[in-house]
């Protein structure tokens, strides 16, 4: 006689296996050192633009987040890329993953090109750690102890 209990156990174990191993998938092999922020959003944009510390730009479209799916994006093609994304889906959000070393003017330029294309561009940040929050809210003061002659 066939028992469904053993089949249910196997399916449950497979589900757990895939849930655990999916946490090991990294969003990209491109190293981008994101700035910290205390605010997080629930938006999950499917189009991403990456800028590394050397100001090289890369892009991904759809849910492709592996290193092989990164397309080099020359600065002169950025406006055309954003226009293409907007034409494909006018409600699309684009995430901008810019390294901390990228000049502020470069980020503003990309945000401006997104606005001209009709896209909503969100800046990706890493969550602020508890240590970072303490340092910004309560600066440490140094106390000097008097010395005895």
C-alpha positions as CSV (number, residue, x, y, z in Angstrom):
1,X,0.0,0.0,0.0
2,X,1.3,3.5,-0.9
3,X,1.5,6.1,1.9
4,X,1.2,9.8,1.0
5,X,2.9,10.7,4.3
6,X,6.4,9.8,3.0
7,X,5.8,11.8,-0.2
8,X,4.7,14.8,1.8
9,X,7.9,14.5,3.9
10,X,10.1,14.5,0.8
11,X,8.3,17.5,-0.7
12,X,8.7,19.4,2.6
13,X,12.4,18.6,2.8
14,X,12.9,19.8,-0.8
15,X,11.1,23.0,0.0
16,X,13.3,23.6,3.0
17,X,16.4,22.8,1.0
18,X,15.6,25.3,-1.7
19,X,14.6,28.0,0.8
20,X,17.9,27.7,2.6
21,X,20.1,27.6,-0.5
22,X,18.4,30.5,-2.1
23,X,19.8,32.8,0.6
24,X,23.3,32.1,-0.7
25,X,22.5,33.7,-4.1
26,X,24.3,37.0,-4.4
27,X,22.7,39.8,-6.4
28,X,25.8,40.5,-8.5
29,X,29.5,39.8,-8.6
30,X,30.1,43.5,-9.2
31,X,31.5,45.1,-6.0
32,X,29.6,48.2,-5.2
33,X,30.1,49.7,-1.7
34,X,26.6,51.2,-1.0
35,X,26.1,54.1,1.4
36,X,24.2,53.4,4.6
37,X,20.6,54.5,5.3
38,X,18.1,54.0,8.2
39,X,15.1,54.0,5.8
40,X,14.1,51.0,3.7
41,X,11.5,50.6,1.0
42,X,9.5,47.6,-0.1
43,X,9.9,48.4,-3.8
44,X,11.6,45.7,-5.8
45,X,12.6,47.2,-9.1
46,X,13.4,44.8,-11.8
47,X,15.8,47.2,-13.7
48,X,19.0,48.0,-12.0
49,X,21.9,50.4,-12.8
50,X,25.2,49.8,-11.1
51,X,28.1,52.3,-10.9
52,X,31.4,51.1,-9.4
53,X,34.1,53.2,-7.9
54,X,35.8,53.6,-11.3
55,X,32.5,55.1,-12.7
56,X,31.9,52.1,-14.9
57,X,28.2,51.6,-15.4
58,X,26.4,48.3,-15.8
59,X,22.7,47.4,-16.1
60,X,20.3,44.5,-15.7
61,X,16.8,44.1,-16.8
62,X,14.1,41.8,-15.5
63,X,14.8,39.4,-12.6
64,X,18.2,38.6,-13.9
65,X,20.7,39.3,-11.1
66,X,23.6,37.0,-11.8
67,X,27.0,38.3,-12.8
68,X,26.6,37.0,-16.3
69,X,23.6,39.2,-16.9
70,X,25.4,42.5,-16.2
71,X,25.5,44.5,-19.4
72,X,28.1,47.2,-19.7
73,X,26.4,50.6,-20.2
74,X,28.4,53.4,-21.7
75,X,27.4,56.9,-20.3
76,X,26.4,58.1,-23.8
77,X,23.8,55.2,-24.0
78,X,22.3,55.8,-20.6
79,X,19.5,58.1,-21.8
80,X,18.5,55.7,-24.6
81,X,18.5,52.8,-22.1
82,X,16.2,54.6,-19.7
83,X,13.9,55.6,-22.6
84,X,13.7,52.0,-23.7
85,X,12.8,50.9,-20.1
86,X,10.1,53.6,-19.9
87,X,8.6,52.6,-23.2
88,X,8.5,48.9,-22.1
89,X,6.7,49.8,-18.8
90,X,5.9,53.4,-17.9
91,X,5.3,52.4,-14.3
92,X,8.8,50.8,-13.9
93,X,11.1,51.8,-11.1
94,X,14.8,51.7,-11.7
95,X,17.2,51.0,-8.8
96,X,20.5,52.9,-8.8
97,X,23.4,51.0,-7.0
98,X,26.1,53.6,-6.8
99,X,29.4,53.0,-4.9
100,X,30.1,55.4,-2.0
101,X,33.1,56.8,-4.0
102,X,30.9,57.9,-6.9
103,X,30.7,61.8,-7.0
104,X,27.4,63.3,-6.0
105,X,27.2,65.1,-9.4
106,X,27.3,61.8,-11.3
107,X,24.4,60.4,-9.2
108,X,22.4,63.6,-9.8
109,X,23.0,63.4,-13.5
110,X,21.6,59.9,-13.6
111,X,18.6,60.9,-11.5
112,X,18.0,63.8,-13.9
113,X,18.2,61.6,-17.0
114,X,15.7,59.2,-15.3
115,X,13.3,62.1,-14.7
116,X,13.6,63.3,-18.3
117,X,12.8,59.8,-19.4
118,X,9.7,59.6,-17.1
119,X,11.2,57.0,-14.9
120,X,11.2,56.8,-11.1
121,X,14.8,56.1,-9.9
122,X,15.4,54.9,-6.4
123,X,18.8,54.9,-4.7
124,X,19.9,51.6,-3.3
125,X,21.5,51.7,0.2
126,X,22.6,49.1,2.7
127,X,20.8,49.1,6.1
128,X,22.5,51.1,8.8
129,X,24.0,49.0,11.5
130,X,23.2,49.7,15.2
131,X,26.8,51.0,15.7
132,X,26.4,53.5,12.9
133,X,23.1,54.8,14.4
134,X,24.8,55.3,17.8
135,X,27.6,57.2,16.3
136,X,25.4,59.6,14.5
137,X,23.0,60.2,17.4
138,X,25.4,60.3,20.3
139,X,29.0,61.5,19.5
140,X,31.6,60.2,21.9
141,X,33.4,62.8,23.9
142,X,37.0,62.4,25.0
143,X,37.7,63.1,28.6
144,X,41.2,64.1,29.7
145,X,42.4,62.9,33.1
146,X,44.5,65.3,35.1
147,X,48.1,64.2,35.4
148,X,49.9,64.3,38.7
149,X,53.4,65.8,38.8
